[in-house]
Amino acid sequence: MKGETRSIAENKLLQALCRHIAKHHEWAGAKRSQDTWRRLLMASWFRANGESAEVLPALDGHGVDVVWRKSSQLTVSECASLIEWIYCWGAEFGVQFPVDPRQVESIDKAAA
């Protein structure tokens, strides 16, 4: 990994987008948490960019765990790419984001 890690503004936007999706969209027949959406979106984005996860035996011996890089390890350009990818995914799946990305957080907080 090279380059400066994601900015505070990028992190806020990423979290706001995930929160917006969690409030307004279901996956696999149920609402999912903001954290689950972040993990799902990042996993799909990683795969789309040719990055693979580690599938490791679970520490407790029951099943396996899939381990991806953490969002805090993303570079500025990677986080920008992920955010753009989330907007594209949202368009494909009918998620209607506020037009101005800077409004996502304020709109979701007002609706809470």
Helices and strands as residue ranges (DSSP letters): H 8-24, E 26-27, E 30-31, H 34-48, E 54-57, E 64-67, G 71-73, H 76-92, H 103-111
